Amino acid sequence: MKPSGLRQYLSDNAAWLAAGVLLTFLSSFGQTFFISIFAGEIRAEYGLSHGEWGGIYSLGTTVSAIVMLWAGPLTDRFRVRVLGPVVLVGLALAALAMAFNRWLVLLPAVIFLLRLFGQGMSMHIAVVAMARWFTATRGRALSIATSGYALGEALLPILFVSAMDLVDWRLLWVAAAGIALLGLPILARLLRQERTPQSLSDTHSATGMEDRHWTRREALGHPLFWFVVPALLGPGAFITAFFFHQVHLAEIKGWLHVELVALFPAFTTAGVLAMFASGWALDRWGTARMMPFYQLPMAAGFLVLTFAGTLAGGLVAMLFLALSTGANSTLPSAFWAEFYGTRHIGAIKAAAAAVMVLGSAIGPGVTGVLIDLGIGLETQFAGIAAYFVATCALLWIGVSRAARTL
């Protein structure tokens, strides 16, 4: 797209794209990269081991994945300007619960609320809206909207880690709640004239395989969905585990935590570039050609991280991880719309999101238990690299077969 064309595109769609950016940015408060910066304080407050904290985190996240199967399809029925405020209020209340809760028994419920309203519904609403509202420029819309997540990932960890030296960690969660609430009037203003599923159902509808719209039941019964499931689980599980154990990783590598966190902006920058590149590429070539290969850099990243002994090596590993993470922000969401159509995209994407959230529950729990059993993160990273090579092979088999029916 030429610069003049890009300016016109952004001007014509500014409100809707900005709403997506806002929602994905505010989802940060329920994302692992944010919650995990408080891991040391939470474990100390409640007297938890790595495995116990990982188990609680996994429990809350797993329940949120189950609830997503019901909550996700609401995006097929209600406008973003109706669902969005409800989700942001829920996210703010969850952040306040983290700030004021003193009982260990309630900690899984707090994690559940943060994960459901943050990682789950805030992201889900934004990406489903982009996938439905935009057809020819779906990739660009998704990459722009999810840049809000990238912005949060780049700025919030280093800001909040630095602030913990000056402010009690619980007060920082109060600040997070306040930021989420500030999003309410902004979202309302951006979506005064919202595109809606009802008004776009005819003019902006795109079919999938066999030139039809697939329901969620039909999608779950198709082999392609299950070929893609390992690729959905992987990033959720192992990128989550990487961020979740960032404090422990810094310790075993001999790095200061703040030094590791200082690499996050480079990770985010590379991820943003990969995100926009993949958005442009999928608009040009479609998802079928790209899906089988986009997780190979992630395999390389975890392999490098296995042997990296310096911050420079850690940076190289994170850049590889960022390439796949950036592409993961756009490709899967566009994939469901391209292969299964847009009429039931909210319900189908909710099932995919539940798998991803389930992965983010499995990763911290399994890796935490393995750490407690004496199997170090570096050893685990080598196995994770092999996992991503296998997912790429499965994607190539499943997608190449299904693409013939597009």
Secondary structure, 3 states (H helix, E strand, C coil): CCHHHHHHHHHHHHHHHHHHHHHHHHHHHHCHHHHHHHHHHHHHHHCCCHHHHHHHHHHHHHHHHHHHHHHHHHHHCCCHHHHHHHHHHHHHHHHHHHHHCCCHHHHHHHHHHHHHHHHHHHHHHHHHHHHHHCCCCHHHHHHHHCHHHHHHHHHHHHHHHHHCCCCCHHHHHHHHHHHHHHHHHHHHHHCCCCCCHHHHCCCCCCCCHHHCCCCHHHHHCCHHHHHHHHHHHHHHHHHHHHHHCHHHHHHHHCCCHHHHHCCHHHHHHHHHHHHHHHHHHHHHHCCCCCCCCCCHHHHHHHHHHHHCCCHHHHHHHHHHHHHHHHHHCCHHHHHHHHHHCCCCHHHHHHHHHHHHHHHHHHHHHHHHHHHHCCCCHHHHHHHHHHHHHHHHHHHHHHHHHHHHHC
